[in-house]
Amino acid sequence: MKALVLAGGSGSRMRPITHTSAKQLVPVANKPVLYYGLESIAEAGVREVGIVVGDTAAEIESAVGDGSRFGLDVTYLPQEAPLGLAHAVRIARDYLGDDDFVMYLGDNFLVGGISALVGRFRENRPDAQIMLTRVSDPRAFGVVELDPHGRVIGLEEKPKRPKSDFALVGVYMFTARVHDAVSRLKPSWRGELEITDAIQELVDSGRRVDSTVVSGYWKDTGNVADMLEVNRLVLDGVEADCSGEVRSSELIGRVVIEKGATVTGSRIVGPVVVAAGTRIRDSYIGPFTSIDSDCEVVDSEVEYSIVLRGASIAGVRRVERSLIGREVEVTSTPRTLRAHRLVLGDHSRVQVGS
């Protein structure tokens, strides 16, 4: 069995962050989202992985390399434009050959991994196995319609009038039969080759399509609110570890201060992760905040936020529910009492007034 990981999307919902960085590499608890997916694939016993890449190919390749750090053998598959999930399967045809494969969207986050799902697929070997979850607004997802017995009878991508509240989770498993279905597809009204249409082809031709309702937590980390929520979830599971230098400070709860980080005259309430090389002075860092390497936070308050590598925040009251990009500088004129909600692209320069 192989894996096909999709990492070629443009990340338009995450702009301005994704103007200068691949959306799959935005960190959750200081680790890129893509890494969690690759680790799940390796834990499921899959070793050969094809990664579909687009405009951010160089950045993805630099971050993942040959895959050996994950116990994987990675091959990169260039996609000229993001023309749909089924288009990614089409361009990967030669790589996949006649092998079964799991398709994993690189910006999706699934708690608990996929080992049990892969095991069920290997045991039963349906032509397709899809994962479902109930959502409040199905119009933003691929939607699946089930009959009274729970069998898949219909699929539609981002329908204006959904027939159910079951959305497709971004993890799919297929046998080689899917390639015939993909080869017959025509672009949808969105101009893309839809994987929902390919699965519908399998259903219509009498092939076996199994579905499983995901019991664990799943998120498509395609926007800032979802990124912050996933960051909260991961941080909620960290264990306290103070390997860095802490002086005249108070650490409360599950706080991780990595070796090489320094905290002076500050109060940190976990769960919080502070990466190596970061300096925090005379500040308050609140729960569910991750601060990447080589950052600086001085005389400021930060809570429920993600701060990327090399950013600095000085004299700001208060930053919350924010995603701060790489090398961003946030400063303040005289003390402000209102909270600030910021989504800043890499290398931004922001001055917050009173």
C-alpha angles and dihedrals in degrees: 000000000000134000130230113202118192113216103149104094122121097230095223092165090059098054135165088031092054094050086083105018139046111257090226090061098054102118129245110198086351094305123102115255089234091061092061090056094048091049090051091051092050092047088054090060097252113136109171112073130178113199116202108215135184135173092340094052095122092053093046092048092048091052098044103029115179091336095246093125087065095041090254138125105224128200121185119225114194118220115196093209136359096260099160140297093275089052088059089054090049095053090046093054097108093045094049095044111173094327125122111247145189116224113209125185106227096221095051124103121205119180115222096027128245103275095110092045092050090047091053091049093050091050098047101026101202115179088251134008118196133187122224137193132180115249134186095229111031092178090086095056146050103276127212126205118206129196121233089273093054096254119143111251104157144019131187133176116235095333121198089220108032117207093209142006093244111115127192114251113222095254120089134171124206144174119220090271089085091071092068090052092048092049090060097050126116122200115276126231086278090059092247138113101246123213087210088063091050092052090046088055089056091049093047092050092053097255120149115261115179125195133200127192107228111237095189130068119288132180136175098218092208097128139039096255091054092046091054091047093051090046088053091050095050094044089051087068100049123114122225114264123166107187096143131077116282121183129179090343140124121230115192125189126337104357125160116201107178123217109275095032120111129207120188131178092346142124119225122186114192159269084067134136121203116187130219118285094025121129122206119184134174091346145121119232112191134203124300096023125135119192117193128216126302095013127140127212115182129175091343143116121230126176137167092003145122117229116191130214119303097005122142130204118187132178096349125145108212136001117172139155088015138140110209116195131223118295091001118156118209116182136164141220114218116338117299122202099200124091118247125216110203137181105182130178123228117289092015121155115211131174115193115210128209 
